[in-house]
Amino acid sequence: MLALLDEMDKQDAARKDHEAKLKQAEQDFTQLQSGTKEEGSILDADILKLRAQRKTTLNEISSELRMLYERLLGTKDGQAVVRATRADADNRVCSGCFMRLTSNTTSLLMGAGEVVRCHSCGRMLYIDDEPEDRADLIGK
């Protein structure tokens, strides 16, 4: 009988320990949930700000270029403008379709005087020589 009472005391202590851990986990979850709501609010505000900037920027460009951008945006999985990524010392590739760009296309990009499009996928290209992250090659 004493052994059973001793076992019951151990089980009761274990139950109380589990209840305390559960209460702590619930508090942690509630804290995390409120933090997530705050982050969501911040992100929503950022989205509204970026949409306003986008609208302002779109109003500054020609209607022909804006229509091209909107069409590409809808048909190219949201990637209308992509980077001409350096493949090696002499060649670049379109980071949208990963096709090698011709030397003429690369020269046009270097001149930066007009909108240059990929000869393969039709996306608008831009070029910069900042250090490239491999994530750019995979896409976003």
Phi and psi in degrees as GROMACS dihedral restraints (atoms count N, CA, C in turn):
[ dihedral_restraints ]
;  ai    aj    ak    al  type     phi  dphi    fc
    3     4     5     6     1   -64.8    20    10
    4     5     6     7     1   -35.8    20    10
    6     7     8     9     1   -64.7    20    10
    7     8     9    10     1   -39.9    20    10
    9    10    11    12     1   -65.7    20    10
   10    11    12    13     1   -42.4    20    10
   12    13    14    15     1   -64.1    20    10
   13    14    15    16     1   -40.2    20    10
   15    16    17    18     1   -62.3    20    10
   16    17    18    19     1   -43.8    20    10
   18    19    20    21     1   -64.1    20    10
   19    20    21    22     1   -39.8    20    10
   21    22    23    24     1   -62.7    20    10
   22    23    24    25     1   -40.7    20    10
   24    25    26    27     1   -62.9    20    10
   25    26    27    28     1   -42.2    20    10
   27    28    29    30     1   -62.7    20    10
   28    29    30    31     1   -44.6    20    10
   30    31    32    33     1   -64.1    20    10
   31    32    33    34     1   -39.1    20    10
   33    34    35    36     1   -65.5    20    10
   34    35    36    37     1   -41.1    20    10
   36    37    38    39     1   -64.8    20    10
   37    38    39    40     1   -40.6    20    10
   39    40    41    42     1   -64.9    20    10
   40    41    42    43     1   -40.9    20    10
   42    43    44    45     1   -62.0    20    10
   43    44    45    46     1   -45.1    20    10
   45    46    47    48     1   -63.1    20    10
   46    47    48    49     1   -38.5    20    10
   48    49    50    51     1   -63.4    20    10
   49    50    51    52     1   -43.6    20    10
   51    52    53    54     1   -66.3    20    10
   52    53    54    55     1   -37.8    20    10
   54    55    56    57     1   -64.2    20    10
   55    56    57    58     1   -40.2    20    10
   57    58    59    60     1   -64.9    20    10
   58    59    60    61     1   -41.9    20    10
   60    61    62    63     1   -64.4    20    10
   61    62    63    64     1   -40.5    20    10
   63    64    65    66     1   -63.1    20    10
   64    65    66    67     1   -44.2    20    10
   66    67    68    69     1   -61.6    20    10
   67    68    69    70     1   -42.0    20    10
   69    70    71    72     1   -64.1    20    10
   70    71    72    73     1   -41.6    20    10
   72    73    74    75     1   -63.9    20    10
   73    74    75    76     1   -38.9    20    10
   75    76    77    78     1   -64.8    20    10
   76    77    78    79     1   -40.2    20    10
   78    79    80    81     1   -64.8    20    10
   79    80    81    82     1   -42.7    20    10
   81    82    83    84     1   -61.7    20    10
   82    83    84    85     1   -42.3    20    10
   84    85    86    87     1   -63.1    20    10
   85    86    87    88     1   -44.7    20    10
   87    88    89    90     1   -61.7    20    10
   88    89    90    91     1   -42.0    20    10
   90    91    92    93     1   -64.5    20    10
   91    92    93    94     1   -43.3    20    10
   93    94    95    96     1   -64.6    20    10
   94    95    96    97     1   -40.3    20    10
   96    97    98    99     1   -64.1    20    10
   97    98    99   100     1   -41.8    20    10
   99   100   101   102     1   -67.8    20    10
  100   101   102   103     1   -36.2    20    10
  102   103   104   105     1   -63.9    20    10
  103   104   105   106     1   -38.7    20    10
  105   106   107   108     1   -65.6    20    10
  106   107   108   109     1   -39.4    20    10
  108   109   110   111     1   -63.9    20    10
  109   110   111   112     1   -40.2    20    10
  111   112   113   114     1   -63.8    20    10
  112   113   114   115     1   -44.5    20    10
  114   115   116   117     1   -62.6    20    10
  115   116   117   118     1   -39.1    20    10
  117   118   119   120     1   -61.7    20    10
  118   119   120   121     1   -40.4    20    10
  120   121   122   123     1   -64.9    20    10
  121   122   123   124     1   -41.7    20    10
  123   124   125   126     1   -63.4    20    10
  124   125   126   127     1   -44.3    20    10
  126   127   128   129     1   -64.4    20    10
  127   128   129   130     1   -39.3    20    10
  129   130   131   132     1   -61.7    20    10
  130   131   132   133     1   -41.1    20    10
  132   133   134   135     1   -64.8    20    10
  133   134   135   136     1   -40.9    20    10
  135   136   137   138     1   -63.1    20    10
  136   137   138   139     1   -39.9    20    10
  138   139   140   141     1   -62.8    20    10
  139   140   141   142     1   -44.9    20    10
  141   142   143   144     1   -61.3    20    10
  142   143   144   145     1   -41.2    20    10
  144   145   146   147     1   -63.9    20    10
  145   146   147   148     1   -45.0    20    10
  147   148   149   150     1   -66.4    20    10
  148   149   150   151     1   -36.4    20    10
  150   151   152   153     1   -64.2    20    10
  151   152   153   154     1   -39.1    20    10
  153   154   155   156     1   -65.8    20    10
  154   155   156   157     1   -42.3    20    10
  156   157   158   159     1   -62.7    20    10
  157   158   159   160     1   -41.3    20    10
  159   160   161   162     1   -61.5    20    10
  160   161   162   163     1   -44.7    20    10
  162   163   164   165     1   -61.9    20    10
  163   164   165   166     1   -43.2    20    10
  165   166   167   168     1   -62.0    20    10
  166   167   168   169     1   -45.2    20    10
  168   169   170   171     1   -65.2    20    10
  169   170   171   172     1   -42.7    20    10
  171   172   173   174     1   -63.2    20    10
  172   173   174   175     1   -32.1    20    10
  174   175   176   177     1   -71.1    20    10
  175   176   177   178     1   -18.7    20    10
  177   178   179   180     1   -86.2    20    10
  178   179   180   181     1   -13.4    20    10
  180   181   182   183     1  -102.7    20    10
  181   182   183   184     1   163.6    20    10
  183   184   185   186     1   -65.9    20    10
  184   185   186   187     1   154.0    20    10
  186   187   188   189     1   -65.4    20    10
  187   188   189   190     1   -33.7    20    10
  189   190   191   192     1   -64.1    20    10
  190   191   192   193     1   -46.1    20    10
  192   193   194   195     1   -68.0    20    10
  193   194   195   196     1   -38.3    20    10
  195   196   197   198     1   -63.2    20    10
  196   197   198   199     1   -41.7    20    10
  198   199   200   201     1   -64.8    20    10
  199   200   201   202     1   -41.1    20    10
  201   202   203   204     1   -61.3    20    10
  202   203   204   205     1   -46.3    20    10
  204   205   206   207     1   -59.6    20    10
  205   206   207   208     1   -48.4    20    10
  207   208   209   210     1   -62.4    20    10
  208   209   210   211     1   -39.9    20    10
  210   211   212   213     1   -65.3    20    10
  211   212   213   214     1   -45.5    20    10
  213   214   215   216     1   -64.5    20    10
  214   215   216   217     1   -38.8    20    10
  216   217   218   219     1   -59.1    20    10
  217   218   219   220     1   -39.9    20    10
  219   220   221   222     1   -76.4    20    10
  220   221   222   223     1   -29.7    20    10
  222   223   224   225     1  -100.4    20    10
  223   224   225   226     1   -11.5    20    10
  225   226   227   228     1  -117.6    20    10
  226   227   228   229     1    40.2    20    10
  228   229   230   231     1    53.6    20    10
  229   230   231   232     1    40.2    20    10
  231   232   233   234     1    76.9    20    10
  232   233   234   235     1    10.1    20    10
  234   235   236   237     1  -118.7    20    10
  235   236   237   238     1    85.3    20    10
  237   238   239   240     1   -85.1    20    10
  238   239   240   241     1   -32.1    20    10
  240   241   242   243     1  -121.7    20    10
  241   242   243   244     1   124.2    20    10
  243   244   245   246     1  -131.8    20    10
  244   245   246   247     1   162.4    20    10
  246   247   248   249     1   -82.2    20    10
  247   248   249   250     1   140.9    20    10
  249   250   251   252     1   -85.8    20    10
  250   251   252   253     1   100.3    20    10
  252   253   254   255     1   -86.1    20    10
  253   254   255   256     1   139.8    20    10
  255   256   257   258     1   -71.6    20    10
  256   257   258   259     1   120.4    20    10
  258   259   260   261     1   -86.7    20    10
  259   260   261   262     1   -40.9    20    10
  261   262   263   264     1  -156.2    20    10
  262   263   264   265     1  -167.1    20    10
  264   265   266   267     1   -61.0    20    10
  265   266   267   268     1   -31.2    20    10
  267   268   269   270     1  -111.2    20    10
  268   269   270   271     1   -12.6    20    10
  270   271   272   273     1  -124.7    20    10
  271   272   273   274     1   152.7    20    10
  273   274   275   276     1  -127.9    20    10
  274   275   276   277     1   156.3    20    10
  276   277   278   279     1  -127.0    20    10
  277   278   279   280     1   154.9    20    10
  279   280   281   282     1   -74.0    20    10
  280   281   282   283     1   126.0    20    10
  282   283   284   285     1   -80.2    20    10
  283   284   285   286     1     3.0    20    10
  285   286   287   288     1   -91.1    20    10
  286   287   288   289     1   -44.7    20    10
  288   289   290   291     1  -117.4    20    10
  289   290   291   292     1    -7.9    20    10
  291   292   293   294     1    66.1    20    10
  292   293   294   295     1    22.2    20    10
  294   295   296   297     1   -87.8    20    10
  295   296   297   298     1   145.5    20    10
  297   298   299   300     1   -67.7    20    10
  298   299   300   301     1   135.7    20    10
  300   301   302   303     1   -87.2    20    10
  301   302   303   304     1   145.2    20    10
  303   304   305   306     1   -70.2    20    10
  304   305   306   307     1   159.9    20    10
  306   307   308   309     1   -65.0    20    10
  307   308   309   310     1   -31.2    20    10
  309   310   311   312     1   -65.1    20    10
  310   311   312   313     1   -43.8    20    10
  312   313   314   315     1   -62.2    20    10
  313   314   315   316     1   -43.5    20    10
  315   316   317   318     1   -62.4    20    10
  316   317   318   319     1   -40.6    20    10
  318   319   320   321     1   -63.5    20    10
  319   320   321   322     1   -41.6    20    10
  321   322   323   324     1   -62.5    20    10
  322   323   324   325     1   -39.3    20    10
  324   325   326   327     1   -64.4    20    10
  325   326   327   328     1   -39.7    20    10
  327   328   329   330     1   -64.1    20    10
  328   329   330   331     1   -33.0    20    10
  330   331   332   333     1   -72.1    20    10
  331   332   333   334     1   -30.0    20    10
  333   334   335   336     1    54.1    20    10
  334   335   336   337     1    31.6    20    10
  336   337   338   339     1   -96.9    20    10
  337   338   339   340     1   -15.7    20    10
  339   340   341   342     1  -147.2    20    10
  340   341   342   343     1   170.3    20    10
  342   343   344   345     1   -76.2    20    10
  343   344   345   346     1   126.1    20    10
  345   346   347   348     1  -112.2    20    10
  346   347   348   349     1   133.2    20    10
  348   349   350   351     1  -115.9    20    10
  349   350   351   352     1   151.5    20    10
  351   352   353   354     1   -66.8    20    10
  352   353   354   355     1   134.4    20    10
  354   355   356   357     1   -71.2    20    10
  355   356   357   358     1   -16.0    20    10
  357   358   359   360     1   -95.8    20    10
  358   359   360   361     1   -54.3    20    10
  360   361   362   363     1  -103.1    20    10
  361   362   363   364     1   -14.6    20    10
  363   364   365   366     1    85.2    20    10
  364   365   366   367     1    -1.3    20    10
  366   367   368   369     1   -66.8    20    10
  367   368   369   370     1   152.7    20    10
  369   370   371   372     1   -77.2    20    10
  370   371   372   373     1   139.8    20    10
  372   373   374   375     1  -110.8    20    10
  373   374   375   376     1   149.6    20    10
  375   376   377   378     1  -133.6    20    10
  376   377   378   379     1   161.3    20    10
  378   379   380   381     1  -133.9    20    10
  379   380   381   382     1   139.8    20    10
  381   382   383   384     1  -151.8    20    10
  382   383   384   385     1   159.5    20    10
  384   385   386   387     1  -112.2    20    10
  385   386   387   388     1    29.6    20    10
  387   388   389   390     1   -67.7    20    10
  388   389   390   391     1   154.9    20    10
  390   391   392   393     1   -55.8    20    10
  391   392   393   394     1   132.6    20    10
  393   394   395   396     1   -93.0    20    10
  394   395   396   397     1   137.3    20    10
  396   397   398   399     1   -93.1    20    10
  397   398   399   400     1   138.5    20    10
  399   400   401   402     1   -62.1    20    10
  400   401   402   403     1   -21.8    20    10
  402   403   404   405     1   -65.4    20    10
  403   404   405   406     1   -27.6    20    10
  405   406   407   408     1   -63.5    20    10
  406   407   408   409     1   -30.5    20    10
  408   409   410   411     1   -74.2    20    10
  409   410   411   412     1   -27.0    20    10
  411   412   413   414     1   -81.6    20    10
  412   413   414   415     1   -34.8    20    10
  414   415   416   417     1   105.8    20    10
  415   416   417   418     1   168.7    20    10
